[in-house]
């Protein structure tokens, strides 16, 4: 599994994004993993990690930062 936290540039500044993907193959479609109002936290990262073996890229974005 490949995972990274990156900042994505938006019109209102940067948005922190946690990304998980399988180690091999690709390209894969992206799936937006929507969070609740408490922001990105370890429980949500764990949920994204559980999906990482599937042939897709999970993007967990912090919309409230």
C-alpha positions as CSV (number, residue, x, y, z in Angstrom):
1,X,0.0,0.0,0.0
2,X,1.2,3.5,-0.8
3,X,0.0,6.3,1.4
4,X,0.8,10.0,1.5
5,X,-0.5,13.3,2.9
6,X,-0.3,16.0,0.3
7,X,-1.6,19.6,0.0
8,X,-3.8,20.2,-3.1
9,X,-4.0,23.8,-4.3
10,X,-7.5,25.3,-4.5
11,X,-8.9,28.8,-5.2
12,X,-9.1,29.3,-1.4
13,X,-5.7,28.0,-0.5
14,X,-4.4,24.5,0.1
15,X,-6.4,21.5,1.2
16,X,-4.8,18.7,3.1
17,X,-5.4,15.3,1.5
18,X,-4.6,11.8,2.7
19,X,-4.2,9.3,-0.2
20,X,-4.0,5.5,-0.2
21,X,-3.4,3.3,-3.2
22,X,-2.3,-0.3,-4.1
23,X,1.4,-0.7,-4.5
24,X,1.3,-2.1,-8.1
25,X,-0.6,-1.6,-11.3
26,X,-2.7,1.4,-12.2
27,X,-3.7,3.9,-13.2
28,X,-6.6,3.6,-10.9
29,X,-9.8,5.6,-10.6
30,X,-10.0,8.0,-7.6
31,X,-12.6,7.7,-4.9
32,X,-13.3,10.7,-2.7
33,X,-13.6,9.5,0.9
34,X,-15.9,12.0,2.6
35,X,-15.3,13.0,6.2
36,X,-17.6,14.2,8.9
37,X,-17.3,17.6,10.6
38,X,-14.5,16.6,12.9
39,X,-11.7,16.7,10.3
40,X,-9.2,14.1,9.2
41,X,-8.3,11.8,12.1
42,X,-6.7,8.4,12.5
43,X,-10.0,6.5,12.4
44,X,-10.8,7.9,8.9
45,X,-7.2,7.1,7.8
46,X,-7.7,3.5,9.0
47,X,-10.9,3.3,7.0
48,X,-9.2,4.5,3.8
49,X,-6.3,2.0,4.5
50,X,-8.8,-0.9,4.6
51,X,-9.9,0.0,1.1
52,X,-6.4,0.4,-0.3
53,X,-6.0,-3.2,-1.6
54,X,-8.9,-2.6,-4.0
55,X,-8.1,-1.3,-7.4
56,X,-8.7,2.4,-6.7
57,X,-7.1,5.4,-5.1
58,X,-8.8,6.7,-1.9
59,X,-8.6,10.5,-1.4
60,X,-9.5,11.7,2.1
61,X,-9.7,15.5,2.0
62,X,-10.0,18.0,4.9
63,X,-12.7,20.3,3.7
64,X,-12.8,22.3,6.9
65,X,-9.2,23.4,7.3
